[in-house]
């Protein structure tokens, strides 16, 4: 079974991270880490309140033994080590703060450390930066990471699949993220 690390950071668009998590759990073991800022944004945008009893609430929602949750302060978590083998890491959504930390090797928390490990081990890695417009600093950080092989996948919708609601738009973006990892899905109708 495949094994992925998923990080959800404190950027708008937590629904993308939640939907990626739902899809990954269908086919893989997932090691989830969330930034402290992500919880209040998630509550505001989705009504999911994981701020307290986080692991219990996540397990109750997803009802699977393939999901492992870690606090961003837990630098002793398995994903802090290159010896913890995974099939890749995704940061969805990725705040500009986290992007900067990763691009500059700061590794101040578990998300940044796991990203650092993914890069140094040459594992598949994708960031979905959620900001608009991008500043020159943001673009330079993304370029630096792209040159290292990190896939940069901002959550930009398309409309050729004729979305009828917000879920259709979210599913398209999440589907494109999964496509970047070669993960099969049926989230949107493909162009023919």
Sine and cosine of phi, psi and omega as CSV:
sin_phi,cos_phi,sin_psi,cos_psi,sin_omega,cos_omega
0.00,0.00,0.64,-0.77,0.03,-1.00
-0.93,0.36,0.38,-0.92,0.00,-1.00
-0.67,-0.74,0.84,-0.55,-0.02,-1.00
-0.82,-0.57,0.46,-0.89,0.18,-0.98
-0.98,-0.22,0.75,-0.66,0.08,-1.00
-0.83,-0.56,0.79,-0.61,0.09,-1.00
-0.90,-0.43,0.69,-0.73,0.10,-0.99
-0.89,-0.45,0.85,-0.52,-0.07,-1.00
-0.95,-0.32,0.02,-1.00,-0.10,-1.00
-0.99,0.13,0.77,0.64,0.09,-1.00
-0.92,-0.40,0.41,-0.91,0.10,-0.99
-0.87,0.49,0.56,-0.83,0.00,-1.00
0.95,-0.31,0.41,0.91,0.00,-1.00
-0.86,0.52,-0.42,0.91,0.04,-1.00
-0.86,0.52,-0.53,0.85,0.05,-1.00
-0.90,0.43,-0.70,0.71,0.02,-1.00
-0.90,0.44,-0.66,0.75,0.01,-1.00
-0.90,0.44,-0.70,0.72,-0.01,-1.00
-0.93,0.38,-0.62,0.78,0.09,-1.00
-0.87,0.50,-0.69,0.72,0.01,-1.00
-0.85,0.52,-0.74,0.67,0.01,-1.00
-0.83,0.56,-0.70,0.71,-0.04,-1.00
-0.95,0.32,-0.67,0.75,0.01,-1.00
-0.89,0.47,-0.62,0.79,-0.03,-1.00
-0.91,0.42,-0.32,0.95,0.05,-1.00
-0.94,0.34,-0.43,0.90,-0.14,-0.99
-0.77,-0.64,-0.05,1.00,-0.16,-0.99
-0.45,-0.89,0.22,-0.98,0.21,-0.98
-1.00,0.09,0.69,-0.72,-0.06,-1.00
-0.82,-0.57,0.75,-0.66,0.08,-1.00
-0.95,-0.31,0.95,-0.32,-0.14,-0.99
-0.98,-0.20,0.72,-0.69,0.14,-0.99
-0.72,-0.70,0.68,-0.74,-0.04,-1.00
-0.80,-0.60,0.63,-0.78,0.06,-1.00
-0.96,0.28,0.42,-0.91,-0.01,-1.00
-0.87,0.49,-0.53,0.85,0.00,-1.00
-0.96,0.29,-0.36,0.93,-0.08,-1.00
-0.93,0.36,-0.49,0.87,-0.10,-0.99
-0.91,0.42,-0.72,0.70,-0.01,-1.00
-0.94,0.35,-0.58,0.81,0.03,-1.00
-0.92,0.38,-0.67,0.74,0.03,-1.00
-0.87,0.49,-0.68,0.73,0.02,-1.00
-0.88,0.47,-0.70,0.71,-0.03,-1.00
-0.91,0.41,-0.67,0.74,-0.12,-0.99
-1.00,0.06,-0.44,0.90,-0.13,-0.99
-0.79,-0.61,-0.15,0.99,-0.11,-0.99
0.94,0.33,0.07,1.00,0.11,-0.99
-0.99,0.17,0.84,-0.55,-0.02,-1.00
-0.93,-0.37,1.00,-0.09,0.01,-1.00
-0.96,-0.27,0.31,0.95,-0.09,-1.00
-0.92,0.39,-0.53,0.85,0.04,-1.00
-0.85,-0.53,0.43,-0.90,-0.03,-1.00
0.75,0.66,0.68,0.74,-0.15,-0.99
-0.80,0.59,-0.83,0.56,-0.09,-1.00
-0.88,0.48,-0.66,0.75,0.02,-1.00
-0.88,0.48,-0.70,0.72,-0.01,-1.00
-0.92,0.38,-0.64,0.77,0.02,-1.00
-0.91,0.42,-0.72,0.69,0.00,-1.00
-0.88,0.47,-0.63,0.77,0.01,-1.00
-0.90,0.43,-0.65,0.76,-0.03,-1.00
-0.93,0.36,-0.67,0.74,-0.13,-0.99
-0.99,-0.15,-0.30,0.96,0.12,-0.99
0.73,0.69,0.84,0.55,0.02,-1.00
-0.55,-0.83,0.45,-0.89,0.06,-1.00
-1.00,-0.08,0.02,1.00,-0.02,-1.00
-1.00,-0.06,0.16,0.99,-0.03,-1.00
-0.91,-0.41,0.79,-0.62,0.02,-1.00
-0.82,-0.57,0.75,-0.66,-0.06,-1.00
-0.92,-0.39,0.65,-0.76,0.03,-1.00
-0.72,-0.70,0.60,-0.80,0.09,-1.00
-0.97,0.23,0.51,-0.86,-0.04,-1.00
-0.91,0.41,-0.29,0.96,0.02,-1.00
-1.00,0.07,-0.11,0.99,-0.07,-1.00
-1.00,0.08,0.99,0.16,-0.02,-1.00
-0.97,0.24,-0.03,1.00,0.09,-1.00
-1.00,-0.10,0.06,1.00,0.01,-1.00
-0.89,0.46,0.45,-0.89,-0.04,-1.00
-0.80,0.60,-0.61,0.79,-0.07,-1.00
-0.93,0.38,-0.08,1.00,0.07,-1.00
-0.97,0.24,-0.18,0.98,-0.07,-1.00
-0.89,-0.45,0.63,-0.78,0.08,-1.00
-0.91,0.42,-0.33,0.94,0.02,-1.00
-0.97,0.25,-0.18,0.98,0.08,-1.00
-1.00,0.07,0.99,-0.17,-0.11,-0.99
-0.98,0.22,0.73,-0.69,0.08,-1.00
-0.70,-0.71,0.18,-0.98,0.05,-1.00
-0.99,-0.12,0.12,0.99,0.07,-1.00
0.62,-0.78,0.11,-0.99,-0.02,-1.00
-0.71,-0.71,0.60,-0.80,0.06,-1.00
-0.78,-0.63,0.67,-0.74,0.11,-0.99
-0.88,-0.48,0.97,-0.26,-0.13,-0.99
-0.64,-0.77,0.91,-0.40,-0.17,0.99
-0.98,0.21,0.27,-0.96,0.01,-1.00
-0.91,-0.41,0.88,-0.48,0.06,-1.00
-0.95,0.30,0.34,-0.94,0.02,-1.00
-0.92,0.38,-0.50,0.87,0.07,-1.00
-0.89,0.46,-0.75,0.67,0.01,-1.00
-0.91,0.41,-0.67,0.74,0.05,-1.00
-0.82,0.57,-0.73,0.68,0.00,-1.00
-0.89,0.46,-0.70,0.71,0.01,-1.00
-0.87,0.50,-0.68,0.73,0.01,-1.00
-0.93,0.38,-0.73,0.68,-0.05,-1.00
-0.88,0.47,-0.48,0.88,-0.06,-1.00
-0.96,-0.29,0.20,0.98,0.10,-1.00
0.91,0.42,0.49,0.87,-0.09,-1.00
-0.93,0.36,-0.67,0.75,0.07,-1.00
0.77,0.64,0.71,0.70,-0.06,-1.00
-0.99,0.14,-0.28,0.96,0.01,-1.00
-0.59,-0.80,-0.02,-1.00,-0.09,-1.00
-0.91,0.41,-0.58,0.81,0.02,-1.00
-0.88,0.47,-0.77,0.64,-0.02,-1.00
-0.92,0.40,-0.59,0.80,0.02,-1.00
-0.93,0.37,-0.70,0.71,0.02,-1.00
-0.89,0.45,-0.61,0.79,0.06,-1.00
-0.90,0.43,-0.69,0.72,0.03,-1.00
-0.85,0.53,-0.70,0.72,0.02,-1.00
-0.90,0.44,-0.71,0.70,-0.01,-1.00
-0.86,0.51,-0.67,0.74,0.01,-1.00
-0.92,0.39,-0.75,0.67,-0.05,-1.00
-0.91,0.40,-0.47,0.88,0.02,-1.00
-1.00,0.03,-0.08,1.00,0.04,-1.00
0.94,0.34,0.50,0.86,-0.01,-1.00
-1.00,0.04,0.43,-0.90,0.06,-1.00
-0.82,0.57,0.69,-0.72,-0.09,-1.00
-0.52,-0.85,0.74,-0.67,-0.02,-1.00
-0.72,-0.69,0.70,-0.71,0.10,-0.99
-0.89,-0.45,0.67,-0.74,0.08,-1.00
-0.90,-0.44,0.99,0.13,-0.07,-1.00
-0.92,0.38,0.75,-0.66,-0.08,-1.00
-0.89,-0.46,1.00,-0.02,0.04,-1.00
-0.32,-0.95,0.44,-0.90,0.02,-1.00
-0.25,-0.97,0.77,-0.64,-0.07,1.00
-0.97,0.23,0.32,-0.95,0.08,-1.00
-0.98,0.19,0.69,-0.72,0.11,-0.99
-0.99,0.10,0.17,-0.99,0.06,-1.00
-0.86,0.50,-0.62,0.79,0.03,-1.00
-0.88,0.47,-0.73,0.69,0.02,-1.00
-0.85,0.53,-0.74,0.67,-0.04,-1.00
-0.90,0.44,-0.64,0.77,0.03,-1.00
-0.91,0.43,-0.64,0.76,0.05,-1.00
-0.90,0.44,-0.67,0.74,0.04,-1.00
-0.90,0.43,-0.67,0.74,0.01,-1.00
-0.89,0.46,-0.69,0.73,0.03,-1.00
-0.84,0.55,-0.71,0.70,-0.02,-1.00
-0.95,0.32,-0.64,0.77,0.02,-1.00
-0.87,0.49,-0.62,0.79,0.03,-1.00
-0.91,0.42,-0.37,0.93,0.06,-1.00
-1.00,0.01,-0.02,1.00,0.03,-1.00
0.98,-0.19,0.05,1.00,0.03,-1.00
-0.97,0.26,0.74,-0.68,0.07,-1.00
-0.99,0.15,0.75,-0.66,0.02,-1.00
-0.95,-0.31,0.90,-0.43,-0.10,-0.99
-0.75,-0.66,0.98,0.19,0.04,-1.00
-0.88,0.47,0.56,-0.83,-0.02,-1.00
-0.97,0.26,0.98,0.22,-0.05,-1.00
-0.96,-0.26,0.87,-0.50,-0.06,-1.00
-0.97,0.23,0.32,-0.95,0.18,-0.98
-0.84,-0.55,0.23,-0.97,-0.07,-1.00
-0.77,-0.64,0.11,0.99,0.02,-1.00
-0.93,0.37,-0.31,0.95,0.06,-1.00
-1.00,0.01,0.10,1.00,0.06,-1.00
0.78,0.62,0.91,0.41,-0.02,-1.00
-0.88,0.47,0.62,-0.78,0.00,-1.00
-0.98,-0.19,-0.31,0.95,-0.05,-1.00
-0.37,-0.93,0.01,-1.00,-0.03,-1.00
-0.89,0.46,-0.63,0.78,0.03,-1.00
-0.84,0.54,-0.64,0.77,0.03,-1.00
-0.89,0.46,-0.62,0.78,0.02,-1.00
-0.93,0.36,-0.71,0.71,0.04,-1.00
-0.87,0.50,-0.72,0.70,-0.02,-1.00
-0.88,0.47,-0.61,0.79,0.04,-1.00
-0.88,0.47,-0.75,0.67,-0.03,-1.00
-0.89,0.45,-0.72,0.69,0.01,-1.00
-0.90,0.44,-0.63,0.77,0.05,-1.00
-0.87,0.50,-0.66,0.75,0.03,-1.00
-0.91,0.41,-0.61,0.80,0.07,-1.00
-0.89,0.45,-0.72,0.69,0.02,-1.00
-0.90,0.43,-0.62,0.78,0.07,-1.00
-0.83,0.56,-0.62,0.79,-0.02,-1.00
-0.89,0.46,-0.36,0.93,0.02,-1.00
-0.96,-0.28,0.06,1.00,-0.01,-1.00
0.95,0.33,0.44,0.90,-0.02,-1.00
-1.00,-0.09,0.85,-0.53,-0.02,-1.00
-0.92,0.39,0.56,-0.83,0.02,-1.00
-0.31,-0.95,0.18,-0.98,0.07,-1.00
-0.75,-0.67,0.73,0.69,-0.10,-0.99
-0.99,0.13,-0.40,0.91,0.00,-1.00
-0.50,-0.87,0.33,-0.94,0.05,-1.00
-0.99,0.16,0.80,-0.60,-0.04,-1.00
-0.98,0.20,0.43,-0.90,0.05,-1.00
-0.91,0.41,0.71,-0.70,0.00,-1.00
-0.83,-0.55,0.00,0.00,0.00,0.00
